[in-house]
Amino acid sequence: MTDGQSREAGDQHNHGSGTFVGRVMGDVTINYGASASQPARQEAPAARALAGNQRLAEAADQLAQAVGAQWRREEERQRVHDPFPLPIRWHLAPEALTDHWANIRRGPAGVTFGPLALTGHLDQVVDVYQQIPSGRLVVLGRVGSGKTVLTLRFVLDLLDTGTNTDLVPVIFSLGSWNPTTTSLRDWLTDQLLRDHPGLAAPGPTGSSLAAALVEAGRILPVLDGFDEIADRLRCAALEALNATRMPLLLTSRPDEYATAVAAADVLTAAAGIELDDLTRTDLADYLPRTTRKTATGSGTTTMWDPVLARLCKHPSGLAEANLTAVLSTPLMVVLARTIYSDTPGRDPAELLDTHQFATAQDLEDHLLRGFASAVYQHPPLDQRSSHRGYRSWDPDLVQHWLGYLAWHLNRLGTKDLAWWQLGNTISRTTRMLVGGLVFGLAAALANALANGLLIGFVLARTHLGWDGAVGLAFPFRGGGRAWLVYGLVSGLAGGLVAGLALGLRFGLRSDGGEPSRIQLHIRGRARQALEQLADGVFFGWGAWLVIGLASGLAGVLASQLIDWRVLGPVDVMWALLWTWFPAGLIAGLVFGIAFALQTPTDIKIAVSPSELLTANRKTAGFQSFAGWLAFGLAFGYLGGLANAFAGGFVWGVVVRLSMDAWGRWLILSRVWLPVTGRLPWALIAFIDDAHRRGILRQAGAVYQFRHARLQNHFVHRYETRGHQHPPPPPAHESQGQGQPSHRH
């Protein structure tokens, strides 16, 4: 289906005005006038529209390259083609779950249309889709039936064909969509911005490139996991999908989709297919080719041949029937292949032992349990040829850490493992206590030493002269003692107020904030930069004055306990006007410049979780430096290079850490969760390693468990053990060399 078929109304001639609307790349239009008196007026808009169209085309091309590169790498990690893809076939979905064929085929009223021939296998998925005039397809399949592999192959094959240049297929995990609060287009835009931050650049109409691509119909949403939407939201999701003519591919488990259809409606104009089970013939073709051949007197055999022979000879036996049922889905076949074909010393004949595995459920549980243990017995594939040591992990701790990650995702109701959300399932009270302790102590000590003593010196010199200022060093001389107390107490008070406020904000915020990025570039975005500059000035000045008021009030009360004649309210107000007011302007101006320098990153490369973390760390470093400079200039204005260095450094870092995703990640995920034993200290190394081993898969800027069934297994294991983590291993995560099994 072409983009034009999905938006027929946009191509109508405007006979009344003598003009026509030529659609180039979706809904972006160029108007050509029929009157000779109009060219001068229309030349500039037409040129701008053409430039906008070209920019959208370039963005779409770069997005297609990024999407293709990402999913090709993921397909390699999942070893889909090793030795060849498992056969995934399908048949037409039940008629009750699909729309009328006349609607699917976009037929005119009064004409009868029969069904399309949509049966096929994995290599034909794009051909089947392109037969559907509406461009809407529902793919149904039970747990582990291969829906995710099909969507991956659909995206890559569609990109490789190059026959539908208007549409860029992008996989979206539906579990995070709340259709009652976020429209489909807004949600698609948000997901694109998360995974491809370069699309935050302004588009032709002023909105982001991501929004422009969605509105122009340049994105083909591949919506994976309709069944992962909360039960109460599925009807609303169907209604939202039916409110648009957008072409799409939707996957779901059959029962959940059927329930939603019964309560709401079918997906308008959508055809449907349902995935078939694997057969014994499929198993006989695939499993022997995943392991080594063994020489026998009559030729060669493999470890799987005796097992497969029993399945064929005794199909109705209890053990044989159970194993056949379990291995009827690609997920379980992949698990069995990993545990037995890829691991030395394992014999799949044990799968037919009814004493160990009395039911099919017992077999599935065994395969799920054994998968993680099997993949951690040797290094990841991309490290097996390396001469460097690889990190090994304690098996019990691995199970516990993966269990916590799965439990965390279940609590959030998502399957997207985002590093900036890891602290979200820590209790609010704990977040407040940890944040308040860290920020309160850091800010109080810094402010007391750098800011408190400084202001005490300034005020003492002003009111008592140099002798009074020297009294700060010898506080028992004259009035200097009161000024010293004022400086210290006001510094502590201001720091505590600011630090505890930051800690309170840190704890009360239920989400982790979105990662931010910095590029030192404002060309072509002067208006946006000026707005951000104003925001920064307002923030910096306002925060500085609040801290100053708290410091002054506490200082007055404390110093009057020492000597009420020395310092009065008028003195404090004068000091605040003389010091905090202009210092706040300096801090605000520097913050404003830092805010104005925030622009989107390049779109050319899809952002991985680790790349996004690195980018956000650099952003945090830049903004911490800006904060250091802002507060340092303010402290320097108040009195001296040493105070500027100390106060600026600590305040810049403290404020920065409390404000965004990276600070939350650093304090909660990199410190608190490892301290409490829920995650390892080498967290990023562990998560990246789990991805390389096939436990996790990458989906843009987040990770996901390879399959929802695997995630549920780890959740169950974690909860049944009462969240108790095992004792630490005798030695810390070590370096070693493992010998993997090879079939060659």
C-alpha positions in Angstrom: 0.0 0.0 0.0 1.2 3.5 -0.8 1.0 6.5 1.4 -1.4 8.1 -1.0 -3.9 5.3 -0.5 -4.0 6.0 3.2 -4.8 9.6 2.7 -6.9 9.8 -0.4 -8.7 13.0 0.6 -5.4 14.9 0.6 -5.1 14.6 -3.2 -8.4 16.1 -4.3 -8.4 18.9 -6.9 -9.6 22.3 -5.7 -11.8 23.2 -8.7 -13.3 26.3 -7.0 -10.0 28.2 -6.8 -8.4 27.0 -9.9 -5.5 25.5 -7.9 -4.5 22.0 -6.9 -2.7 20.7 -4.0 0.3 18.6 -4.9 1.2 16.3 -2.0 4.9 15.6 -1.6 5.8 13.3 1.2 2.6 12.9 3.2 0.6 15.8 4.3 3.1 18.6 3.6 1.7 20.5 0.6 2.9 22.9 -2.0 0.3 25.3 -3.5 0.8 26.4 -7.1 -1.4 29.3 -8.2 -3.2 29.5 -11.5 -3.0 33.3 -11.7 0.0 35.0 -13.2 -0.3 37.8 -10.6 0.6 35.4 -7.8 4.1 33.9 -8.5 5.9 36.6 -6.6 3.9 36.0 -3.5 4.0 32.3 -3.7 7.6 31.8 -4.6 8.9 32.1 -1.1 6.3 29.8 0.5 6.8 27.3 -2.3 10.6 27.4 -1.7 10.1 26.9 2.0 7.7 24.0 1.5 10.2 22.4 -0.9 13.0 22.8 1.5 10.8 21.3 4.2 9.9 18.3 2.0 13.6 17.7 1.4 14.4 17.9 5.1 11.6 15.4 5.8 12.9 13.1 3.1 16.5 13.2 4.5 15.2 12.6 8.0 13.2 9.6 6.8 16.2 8.2 5.0 18.4 8.5 8.0 15.8 7.0 10.3 15.4 4.0 7.9 19.2 3.5 8.0 19.2 3.7 11.8 16.3 1.3 12.2 17.7 -1.2 9.8 21.2 -1.2 11.4 19.7 -1.6 14.9 17.5 -4.6 14.0 20.1 -6.3 11.9 22.4 -6.3 14.9 19.7 -7.6 17.1 18.9 -10.4 14.7 22.5 -11.4 14.7 22.6 -11.4 18.5 19.5 -13.6 18.6 21.2 -15.9 16.1 18.0 -16.0 14.0 19.9 -17.3 10.9 22.1 -19.8 12.8 21.8 -22.2 11.1 18.6 -20.9 9.5 15.4 -19.2 10.7 12.9 -21.4 12.3 9.9 -21.9 10.0 7.1 -19.5 10.9 3.9 -20.1 9.0 0.4 -18.7 9.4 -3.2 -19.0 8.3 -6.1 -16.5 8.1 -7.4 -15.4 11.5 -11.0 -16.2 12.5 -13.5 -14.0 10.6 -14.9 -12.7 13.8 -11.6 -11.0 14.6 -11.2 -9.2 11.3 -13.1 -6.5 9.5 -15.3 -6.9 6.3 -13.2 -7.7 3.3 -14.8 -4.8 1.5 -13.3 -2.5 4.1 -10.0 -4.2 4.1 -9.8 -3.9 0.3 -11.1 -0.3 0.3 -13.9 -1.2 -2.0 -16.8 1.0 -3.1 -20.3 0.5 -1.7 -22.4 -2.1 -3.3 -19.6 -4.3 -4.5 -18.9 -7.7 -2.9 -15.3 -8.6 -2.1 -13.9 -12.0 -1.1 -11.0 -12.8 1.1 -7.4 -12.3 0.1 -4.9 -15.2 -0.1 -2.8 -14.2 2.9 -1.3 -17.5 4.0 2.4 -17.8 3.8 5.7 -18.2 5.7 8.3 -15.9 7.2 10.1 -15.0 3.9 6.7 -13.9 2.4 5.6 -11.5 5.2 6.2 -8.3 3.2 4.6 -9.8 0.1 1.5 -10.7 2.1 1.3 -7.3 3.7 1.6 -5.5 0.4 -1.5 -7.4 -0.9 -3.6 -5.6 1.7 -5.0 -2.3 0.2 -5.7 -0.8 3.6 -2.2 -1.5 4.8 -3.5 -2.8 8.2 -2.6 -6.3 9.4 -3.2 -8.0 12.8 -0.8 -10.8 13.6 -2.1 -13.2 16.3 0.0 -15.9 18.0 0.2 -17.5 21.4 3.1 -17.0 23.8 6.4 -17.8 22.1 4.9 -18.4 18.7 7.3 -16.1 16.9 5.5 -12.8 16.7 8.5 -10.8 17.6 10.7 -12.6 15.1 8.1 -12.0 12.4 7.9 -8.2 13.1 11.7 -8.0 13.0 11.9 -9.8 9.7 9.0 -7.6 8.4 10.8 -4.4 9.2 14.1 -5.6 7.6 12.6 -7.1 4.5 10.4 -4.0 3.9 13.5 -1.7 4.2 15.4 -4.0 1.9 12.8 -4.0 -0.8 12.9 -0.3 -1.3 9.5 -0.4 -3.0 7.7 1.8 -0.5 9.9 4.8 0.1 7.2 6.8 1.7 7.0 4.6 4.8 9.6 3.8 7.4 8.7 0.8 9.5 9.4 1.3 13.1 8.7 -1.2 15.9 6.9 0.2 19.0 6.2 -1.8 22.1 2.6 -1.1 23.0 2.8 -1.9 26.7 3.8 1.7 27.6 0.9 3.4 25.8 -2.0 4.8 27.8 -4.6 5.7 25.2 -6.7 7.6 27.8 -4.0 10.1 28.4 -1.9 10.2 25.2 -3.1 10.2 21.6 -1.6 7.6 19.3 0.3 10.2 17.3 1.7 11.9 20.4 2.8 8.6 21.8 4.5 7.5 18.6 6.3 10.9 18.5 7.5 10.5 22.1 8.8 7.0 21.4 10.7 8.2 18.3 12.2 11.1 20.3 13.3 8.6 23.0 15.0 6.2 20.6 16.2 8.7 18.0 16.9 12.0 19.8 18.1 13.7 16.6 14.4 13.8 15.6 13.9 16.5 18.2 15.2 19.0 15.7 12.6 21.5 14.4 10.7 20.2 11.4 9.2 22.2 8.5 6.2 23.4 10.5 8.0 24.2 13.7 7.2 21.0 15.5 9.9 18.3 15.9 11.0 16.2 13.0 9.5 13.2 14.8 6.1 14.9 14.9 6.4 16.0 11.3 7.2 12.5 10.1 4.2 11.0 12.0 1.8 13.7 10.8 3.1 13.3 7.2 2.4 9.6 7.3 6.0 8.7 6.8 6.1 6.2 9.7 4.6 2.7 9.4 4.0 1.7 13.1 4.7 -1.9 13.9 2.8 -2.2 17.1 4.2 -5.1 19.1 2.3 -6.5 22.0 -1.3 -5.3 22.1 -1.9 -7.9 24.9 0.7 -6.1 27.0 -1.6 -3.0 27.3 -3.4 -3.0 30.6 -6.7 -4.9 30.5 -8.8 -1.8 31.2 -7.1 0.1 28.4 -7.4 -2.3 25.5 -10.9 -1.1 24.4 -9.7 2.5 24.5 -6.6 1.5 22.5 -8.8 -0.1 19.8 -11.0 2.9 19.6 -7.9 5.2 19.3 -6.5 3.0 16.5 -9.8 3.0 14.7 -10.0 6.8 14.8 -7.1 6.9 12.3 -6.6 5.5 8.8 -2.9 5.1 9.5 -1.4 1.9 8.0 0.0 -0.4 10.7 0.9 -3.9 11.7 -0.3 -5.0 15.2 0.7 -8.2 17.1 -1.2 -9.8 20.0 -2.0 -13.0 21.7 -5.4 -14.3 20.4 -7.4 -14.4 23.6 -6.6 -10.9 24.8 -7.3 -9.5 21.3 -10.6 -11.5 21.0 -11.8 -10.2 24.4 -11.1 -6.6 23.4 -12.8 -7.1 20.1 -15.9 -8.5 21.8 -16.0 -5.5 24.1 -15.2 -2.8 21.6 -14.8 -3.5 17.8 -12.4 -5.1 15.4 -9.5 -3.1 14.1 -11.1 -1.1 11.2 -10.0 -2.2 7.7 -7.5 -4.7 9.2 -6.9 -8.2 7.9 -5.7 -10.9 10.3 -3.4 -13.9 10.3 -2.6 -16.4 13.1 0.7 -18.1 13.5 0.9 -21.9 13.3 2.6 -24.3 15.7 5.9 -26.0 14.8 5.6 -29.6 13.7 7.8 -32.7 14.3 9.1 -32.3 10.8 10.2 -28.7 11.6 12.0 -30.0 14.7 13.7 -32.8 12.8 14.9 -30.3 10.2 16.2 -27.8 12.7 17.5 -29.2 15.9 20.1 -31.7 14.5 21.6 -28.9 12.5 22.3 -26.9 15.7 24.8 -29.3 17.2 27.8 -31.4 16.3 27.7 -34.6 14.3 29.0 -37.8 15.9 30.5 -40.6 13.9 28.9 -44.0 14.1 29.4 -47.3 12.4 26.7 -46.5 9.9 27.5 -42.8 9.3 26.9 -39.8 11.6 24.3 -38.9 14.1 23.6 -36.0 16.6 22.4 -35.9 20.2 18.9 -34.9 19.0 18.4 -37.8 16.6 17.3 -40.4 19.3 14.9 -37.9 20.9 13.3 -37.0 17.6 13.0 -40.6 16.6 11.0 -41.3 19.8 8.7 -38.3 19.0 7.9 -39.8 15.6 7.6 -43.4 16.7 5.5 -42.9 19.8 3.7 -39.6 19.3 0.9 -40.5 21.8 3.2 -41.4 24.7 3.1 -39.2 27.7 6.7 -38.0 27.6 6.7 -37.7 23.8 3.4 -35.8 23.7 4.5 -33.4 26.4 7.8 -32.6 24.7 6.1 -32.2 21.3 3.7 -29.7 22.8 6.5 -27.8 24.5 8.6 -27.6 21.4 5.8 -26.4 19.2 6.8 -22.8 19.7 10.0 -21.1 18.5 10.7 -19.7 22.0 11.0 -23.1 23.6 13.0 -24.5 20.7 15.5 -21.7 21.1 15.8 -22.4 24.8 16.3 -26.1 24.2 18.9 -25.4 21.6 20.8 -23.1 24.0 20.7 -25.5 26.9 21.6 -28.7 25.0 23.1 -27.9 21.6 25.3 -25.0 22.8 26.3 -26.4 26.2 28.9 -29.2 26.6 27.9 -32.3 28.5 24.1 -31.9 28.3 21.9 -34.7 26.8 18.4 -33.8 25.6 17.3 -37.3 26.3 16.5 -36.2 29.8 13.6 -34.2 28.4 11.8 -37.5 28.0 12.2 -38.5 31.6 8.7 -38.4 33.2 10.2 -38.8 36.7 11.8 -35.4 36.3 9.2 -33.8 34.1 5.8 -35.2 34.6 3.9 -32.5 32.7 4.5 -30.1 29.9 4.6 -27.3 32.4 7.5 -29.0 34.2 9.4 -29.1 30.9 8.8 -25.4 30.2 9.9 -24.4 33.7 13.0 -26.5 33.3 13.9 -24.8 30.0 13.3 -21.3 31.4 15.4 -22.1 34.5 18.2 -23.6 32.5 18.4 -20.9 29.9 20.2 -18.2 32.0 22.5 -20.8 33.5 23.4 -22.1 30.1 24.3 -18.7 28.5 26.5 -17.8 31.5 28.7 -20.9 31.2 30.7 -19.4 28.4 31.6 -15.9 27.2 29.2 -14.0 24.8 29.6 -14.7 21.1 31.3 -11.4 20.4 34.0 -12.0 23.0 34.9 -15.7 22.2 37.6 -14.7 19.7 39.0 -12.0 22.0 42.3 -12.5 23.7 41.2 -10.3 26.6 39.6 -11.6 29.7 35.9 -11.5 30.0 33.8 -10.8 33.1 32.3 -13.8 34.8 29.4 -13.7 37.2 28.2 -15.7 40.1 25.1 -17.8 38.8 23.0 -17.3 41.9 23.6 -13.5 41.9 22.8 -13.3 38.2 19.4 -15.0 38.8 18.8 -12.6 41.7 19.8 -9.4 39.7 17.7 -10.5 36.7 14.8 -11.2 39.0 15.0 -7.7 40.4 15.1 -6.1 37.0 12.1 -8.2 35.9 10.2 -7.4 39.1 11.0 -3.7 38.6 9.5 -3.8 35.1 6.4 -5.6 36.4 5.9 -2.9 39.0 6.1 -0.2 36.3 3.8 -2.2 34.0 6.2 -2.1 31.1 8.8 -4.3 29.4 11.1 -1.4 28.6 14.2 -1.4 30.8 15.3 2.2 30.8 18.3 3.1 32.9 16.8 6.4 33.9 13.7 4.7 35.5 15.6 2.1 37.6 15.0 4.2 40.8 11.3 4.6 40.2 10.3 1.5 42.1 12.3 2.5 45.2 9.8 3.7 47.8 9.1 7.4 47.9 10.2 7.6 51.5 13.5 5.9 50.7 14.1 8.3 47.8 13.4 11.3 50.0 15.6 10.1 52.8 18.5 9.2 50.5 18.2 12.4 48.5 17.7 14.6 51.5 20.7 13.0 53.2 23.0 13.4 50.2 22.0 16.8 49.1 21.3 18.3 52.5 24.7 17.3 54.0 26.7 18.3 50.8 24.9 21.6 50.4 25.0 22.5 54.1 28.7 21.8 54.6 29.7 23.5 51.3 27.5 26.6 52.1 28.8 26.8 55.7 32.5 26.8 54.7 32.4 28.6 51.3 29.5 30.9 51.6 28.9 31.3 55.3 32.4 32.3 56.3 32.6 34.5 53.2 29.5 36.6 54.1 30.6 36.8 57.7 33.9 38.3 56.5 32.2 40.8 54.2 29.8 42.0 56.8 32.4 42.1 59.6 34.7 44.2 57.4 31.9 46.5 56.4 30.5 47.1 59.9 33.6 46.7 62.1 36.4 47.5 59.8 39.5 45.3 59.2 39.9 44.7 62.9 36.5 43.2 63.1 37.1 41.1 60.0 40.3 39.8 61.5 38.2 38.8 64.5 36.7 36.1 62.4 40.0 34.3 62.7 40.1 35.0 66.4 36.4 34.9 67.3 36.8 35.8 70.9 37.9 39.3 70.0 35.1 41.9 70.1 32.2 41.7 67.7 33.9 39.3 65.3 32.5 36.4 67.1 28.9 37.4 66.2 29.8 37.8 62.6 31.5 34.4 62.6 28.4 32.8 64.0 26.3 34.6 61.5 28.4 33.3 58.6 28.5 29.7 59.8 24.9 29.4 60.8 23.5 31.3 57.8 25.7 29.0 55.6 24.4 25.9 57.3 20.8 27.1 57.1 21.0 28.1 53.5 22.6 24.8 52.6 20.2 22.7 54.5 17.2 24.5 53.1 18.4 24.2 49.5 19.7 20.6 50.0 16.6 19.3 51.8 14.4 21.0 49.1 16.4 19.3 46.4 16.1 16.0 48.3 12.4 16.5 48.7 12.0 17.2 45.0 14.3 14.2 44.3 12.1 11.9 46.3 8.6 13.1 45.4 9.2 12.9 41.7 7.6 9.6 40.6 9.3 9.4 37.3 13.0 9.5 36.6 13.0 12.4 34.3 14.0 12.2 30.7 17.6 12.1 29.6 18.9 15.4 28.3 21.6 16.2 25.8 23.9 19.1 25.0 25.3 20.5 21.7 27.1 23.8 21.6 25.1 25.2 18.7 22.4 27.8 18.6 22.5 28.8 14.9 19.1 28.9 13.3 17.3 28.7 16.7 17.7 32.2 18.1 14.1 32.5 19.4 14.3 29.2 21.2 17.7 30.0 22.6 16.4 33.4 24.0 13.4 31.7 25.6 15.8 29.1 27.3 18.1 32.0 28.3 15.2 33.7 30.1 14.2 30.5 31.8 17.7 30.0 33.1 18.0 33.6 34.4 14.7 33.2 36.2 15.7 29.9 37.7 19.2 30.9 38.8 18.2 34.2 40.2 15.2 32.9 42.0 17.0 29.9 43.6 19.8 32.2 44.7 17.5 34.7 46.4 15.6 31.9 48.2 18.8 30.5 49.6 19.9 34.0 50.6 16.7 34.8 52.5 17.0 31.5 54.5 20.6 32.2 55.2 20.0 35.7 56.4 17.1 34.8 58.7 19.0 32.0 60.4 22.1 34.1 60.7 20.3 37.0 62.4 18.7 34.7 65.0 21.9 32.9 65.8 24.2 36.0 65.9 21.8 37.9 68.2 22.1 35.1 70.7 25.8 36.0 70.9 25.6 39.8 70.6 22.3 41.5 69.8 24.0 44.9 69.4 26.1 43.9 66.5 23.6 42.7 63.9 20.1 43.7 63.3 17.4 43.1 60.6 18.4 46.3 58.7 22.0 45.1 58.5 20.8 41.8 57.1 18.6 43.4 54.5 21.4 45.7 53.4 23.7 42.7 53.1 21.3 40.7 51.1 20.7 43.6 48.7 24.4 44.2 48.4 25.4 40.5 47.9 22.7 38.1 47.0 20.8 40.3 44.6 23.6 40.9 42.1 25.1 37.5 42.7 21.8 36.0 41.8 21.8 37.9 38.5 25.3 36.5 37.7 24.2 32.9 38.5 21.0 33.3 36.5 22.8 34.6 33.5 25.2 31.7 33.4 22.4 29.2 33.9 20.5 30.8 31.1 23.4 30.4 28.7 23.7 26.8 29.7 20.0 26.2 29.1 20.2 28.0 25.7 22.9 25.6 24.5 20.6 22.5 24.7 19.8 21.3 21.2 19.0 17.8 19.7 21.7 15.4 18.8 22.4 13.9 15.4 19.8 11.5 14.0 22.1 9.5 11.9 22.8 6.8 14.5 20.1 5.1 16.6 20.9 5.7 20.3 21.6 2.6 22.4 21.1 2.6 26.1 24.8 2.9 26.9 25.2 5.7 24.3 22.3 7.6 25.7 23.8 7.2 29.2 27.2 8.4 28.0 25.6 11.4 26.3 23.6 12.3 29.4 26.7 12.0 31.5 28.5 14.5 29.2 25.4 16.8 29.5 25.6 16.5 33.2 29.3 17.4 33.2 28.7 20.4 31.0 25.8 21.7 33.1 27.7 21.0 36.3 30.5 23.1 34.9 28.0 25.8 34.1 26.6 25.6 37.6 30.1 25.7 39.0 30.8 28.8 36.8 27.5 30.4 37.8 27.9 30.0 41.5 31.6 30.5 41.3 31.1 34.0 39.7 28.5 34.8 42.3 30.8 33.7 45.2 33.7 35.5 43.6 31.6 38.7 43.4 31.0 38.2 47.2 34.6 37.9 48.0 37.5 35.9 46.6 38.9 33.3 44.3 39.1 30.5 46.9 35.5 30.9 47.8 34.5 31.1 44.2 36.3 27.8 43.5 34.9 25.9 46.5 31.4 27.3 46.6 31.0 27.2 42.8 32.2 23.6 42.5 30.1 22.1 45.2 26.9 24.0 44.5 27.2 23.4 40.8 27.6 19.6 41.3 24.9 19.4 44.1 22.3 21.3 42.2 23.0 19.4 39.0 22.8 16.0 40.5 19.4 16.7 41.9 17.9 18.0 38.7 17.8 15.3 36.1 17.9 11.6 35.1 21.7 11.1 35.4 21.9 12.4 39.0 19.0 10.1 39.9 20.7 7.2 38.2 24.0 7.9 39.9 22.6 8.1 43.4 19.9 5.4 43.3 21.0 2.9 40.7 24.8 3.1 40.9 24.9 3.5 44.7 21.7 2.7 46.6 20.6 -0.4 44.7 24.0 -2.0 44.8 24.4 -1.1 48.5 21.2 -2.9 49.3 22.2 -5.9 47.2 19.5 -5.7 44.6 21.8 -4.9 41.6 25.6 -5.3 41.0 28.0 -2.5 41.3 29.1 -3.0 37.7 25.5 -2.4 36.6 26.0 -1.2 33.0 28.6 -3.9 32.4 26.1 -6.5 33.7 23.1 -5.3 31.6 25.3 -5.0 28.5 26.6 -8.5 29.1 23.1 -9.8 29.5 22.2 -8.3 26.2 25.2 -9.9 24.5 24.3 -13.3 25.9 20.7 -13.1 24.6 18.9 -12.6 27.9 17.9 -9.1 26.9 17.3 -7.5 23.6 17.8 -3.8 22.5 14.8 -1.8 21.5 16.1 1.6 20.7 17.2 3.4 23.8 16.0 0.7 26.2 16.5 -3.0 26.8 13.8 -5.6 27.0 13.8 -9.2 28.2 14.1 -11.4 25.1 10.6 -12.6 25.7 7.8 -11.8 28.1 7.7 -15.4 29.2 11.4 -15.1 30.3 10.6 -11.9 32.2 7.7 -13.6 34.0 9.9 -16.5 35.0 12.4 -14.2 36.6 9.7 -12.3 38.4 8.2 -15.5 39.8 11.6 -16.7 41.0 12.4 -13.3 42.6 9.0 -13.2 44.4 9.0 -16.8 45.6 12.4 -16.1 47.3 11.0 -13.2 49.1 13.3 -10.6 47.5 16.2 -12.1 49.5 19.5 -11.9 47.6 22.0 -14.7 47.9 25.3 -14.3 49.8 28.1 -12.7 47.8 30.4 -15.1 46.0 33.9 -15.9 47.5 35.5 -13.5 45.0 34.3 -10.4 43.3 33.2 -10.7 39.6 36.3 -12.2 38.1 38.0 -12.3 34.8 38.4 -15.6 33.1 38.3 -17.6 29.9 35.5 -20.1 29.1 35.4 -22.7 26.4 32.2 -22.6 24.5 30.7 -25.5 22.7 30.9 -25.5 18.9 29.2 -27.7 16.4 31.9 -27.2 13.7 
